[in-house]
Amino acid sequence: MRIEVLLDLKTRLGESPVWDVEQQRLWWVDSLDGRLFACNAQGGAIKSWDVRQKIGSFALRQSGEGAVVALQNGVHLLDFASGELTLLHHPEADRPFNRLNDGKVDRQGRFLFGSMDMREEEPSGALYRLDADLSLHVLKKGIIVSNAPCWSPSGDTFYFADTWTGEICAWDYNTATGDLSGERVFCHVDRSEGGAADGATVDSEGYLWNALVYAGKLVRYTPEGKVDRIIEMPVKKVTSVMFGGENLDVLYVTSMAQPPLPRFPEDNQLRGSLFAIYDWA
């Protein structure tokens, strides 16, 4: 196994890595600096867009001309050519301490994303679903920090975490409607070293990979929720993970250089880097 620094960008809060199979490009965000990035599999040909406010996650549009972006002040369409933002929904305009956070797209083109209390104290957040017709639906309320949305390979199980609960939960997912049912605890997160569940993805075998932020680990869970493997990372504040590369066999890992809350210590000089893990299988 090889862990390499793909890019040393010192992102304040690197998050939401997405691999675009058609373009063979990796996308991710700096949530606190309000920037969307893209590069090739080797970390070259970097492009970026300034969205001028905190960004939690995004969904690439099928046309390739833009993205749906989940920002502090709502869901917008971003035009890549002009950089113009068009507001679609601002579901939490009455909650000034909230912002939109982690999100992913299902196979039917729906964008599921959550929100968070930026103080990480109050359960004022929610989980939302944006359908292809751009209608917005609330799936769950009472969330402090939304994280780790992803699906099983079949698409009929949805995973999600409220970071500070110490649990990753699972739901039955109706692929025809996007509705959730049957909430249950998928696994309990080991917080003995101060870690917490951050971004996640699922591999072709149905194993869930989770970035254990503040503990510097990637944890692979079996479909039954048991720990299968742990990869120790060079930095403590790893934030999310995604498969990419020509054969989808590279693990890309984001991290943060500056924690959003002062109670967490500084990391080493590689903090905020984008990492690539090769030959991990």
N, C-alpha and C positions, 0 to 999 in steps of 0.2 A: 504493500500500500504506500502511496506517495501523496503527501499533502503539500500543495504548492500555493504560493501567493500569486493569484492570477493578476490582480490589480491592487496596488497600494494607494487607494484614493482617500483614505482617512474619512470615509463617510461617517457623519455624526450618528446616523441611525440607518445603516443599510438594512433593507427589508424586501420582501415580496419578489424573490427571483422567479422568473418565468422563462421557459425555453420555447422559442418559436421554431417549430420543426421545419416549416416551409422556408423561412429565411436563414435557418441555422444561426440564430442569434440569441444571446442571453440578454434579458431585460431585468432591471431591478430599480429600486428607488432609494434615495436618501430622504427618509421621512421628515426629519427635522429641517433640512435645508430646502425641502420642496423641489427636488429634482428627480426626473425620470431618466435612466441611463439605458444604453444598449451597446453591446459589443459582440464580436464574433467569438467562436469557441476558444480561441487562444488569447482573448483579452485585447485584440486589436480593433481598429476601425470604430473607435468609441464615438457615440453621439449622446447628446443630452438635451433635455428640455426643462426649462424653468417654469414651474407651475405656480410659483409666487405665494405658496402657503404650504402648510404641512400636508403631506400625502401619505396615506396608509397603504393603498394597494391600487391595482389597475387591471383592466381587461383589454387586451388587444382586439381591435375591430377586424372583422373578416376581410374588409376591403384593403387592409394594410395602410390606410390613410390616417389612422388615429387610434385613440384609445378612450375607454371610459375610465375616469380617474376618481378615486374616493379621497376627497380632500377634507380639510378641516371644516369648510363651510359648505359641504354637500357633494353630491355626485355630479360630475361634469363630463361633457365630451371635449376631448383635446384633439385639435387638428394639428398633425405633425408638421405640415408645411408652413402654416401661419403662426402656430403657437397659441391660437385663439381658444379660449375656454367658453363653453356654452353650458349654463346651469340646467340640469335635469330635475334634481330634487334636493331639497335641504331639509331632511327629516328631523334634525335636531337643532333648529334655529333658536329654540328656547332654552338650550343647554350650553351656555358659553364656555364651560370647562370641558366639553366633549369634543372629540374629533373622530372621523372615520378611520378605521384601522385595517387589519388583515382581511384579505378576500381572495377568492378564486372563482374560476368559471367551470360549470359542469359541461358534460358532453353535449347537452342540448342548447348551449349558448347562454344559460342564465348566469348572472354574476351574483354570488353570495358573498356578502361582506359584513363586518361588524363594526361597532363603534366602541369607544373607551372614554373613561374619565381620565383626563391628562394628569390629574393628581394621584391617580390609581388608588382611590379611596371609596368612592360612591358607586353603587350598582345602577348607574344612570344610562348605561349603554344598551345596545340591542343588536340583534342579528337580522339582516335584511336580505331580500332577494329582488334583484332587478331582472325582469323578464325581457325577452327579445322585443316586445312591443314598448319597452321602456317604462312599464308600470312597476311600481315599487310596493313590496309587501313586507310586513314585519313578521318574522318567524319566532323570535324569542326576545323577551325583555329581562331586565334585572342583571345586566352584565357589567362587570368592572372593566376588564380589559379583554377584548375579543382577539383570539389568536387560533392558529393551527387548522383552518378549514381545509378539508381535502376529502376525497372519496375513495372507496374501495375500487379495485379494477373493474368490477361489474357495474359500478355506479349506484348500487342500491343501498349502500351504507355511507353515511356522512359523519365525519369526525370534526370536532370543534372543542376548543378549550377556553374557559375563562381563567386567564393565566394564574391568578393568585389563589384559586381554589385548590390547586394541587391535583387536579383531575383532568383527564381528556375524556370527553363523552362521545357517545355514538348514537346515531338515530337511524331508523329505517328511512330511506329516501325514495320518494315516488318519482321515478324518472320521467313520467308523463306529465306531472303537474308541478314538481319541485317542492312538494309539501313534505314536512317532517313528522315523524311519529315514533313512539317507542323509545324515548330518551332513556339511556342507561350509562353507567360509568364504564368506559373502555379500559382505563388503567389509572393507577395512582402514580404520580410523578415523585421521584426521589428528591426531596428538598433538603436533605441533610447537609449539603454543601452550599445552600443558598440558591440553588437553581430553580427555574420555573419554566413551564411549557411556553415555548414561543412558536415560530413557524414550523410547519410540517408538510410532508408529502408521503405518498404511498408508492411502493415499487410494484413490479409486475407480479410478484408472488403474494401481494396483499399485505406485506409488512409495512407498518407505519414508521417513518423516520421523523424524529422530533428534535429540534434544536433546544437544548437545555441552557437557556440564557443565564448568565452569571456563574454557571458551573463549568462552562467551556467544554460541553460534551454534545455529541450526537447520539441519540438513543434509538435503536431499532427495536420495535415491538412486534411480536407475532400477531396474527389476526385474532388471537384470543386475548391479547393485551399483556402478554408476558415479555419481560426484557430478553431479547435475543442477542444483542450486541451493543457495545458502547465504543465509540471512537473519541479519543481525547484530542481536542483541538488546540492549536498554539495560542489561542486567546480565550478569555473567559466569557466575553460577551458576544457569543454567536447568536444569531437571531432567526435565521431561516435556512432552508435547504431545498434544492430542486435538482432533478436529474436532467442532464443535457448531453451535448456532444452528438456526433454523427450516429453513434450506436446507442445513445441514451444510457451510456455507462459511466458518465462522469458525474460526480456529486459536486454541485456548486453551493457554496455556503457563504452567506452574508454575515457581517458583524457590525458592531457599532464602536465608534471612537469616543463618543460622549454620552453617558447615560442621561436619561431625561430627569432623573431624580438624584439629589446630592448624596443619598445614603449609600450609594454603591461606589466602591473604590475604583481608582484608575486601573487600566489594563496595561499590557506591555506595548512595545513600539509597533507591533503589528495590528493594533486595534483599528477597527474601521476598514480592514482589508476585505477583498473578495477572494475567497479561497476556492481551489479546485482539488478534488480528491480523485486520484486515479488508482486503478487496480485494487479496489476495495473489496471486491467479491471474494 
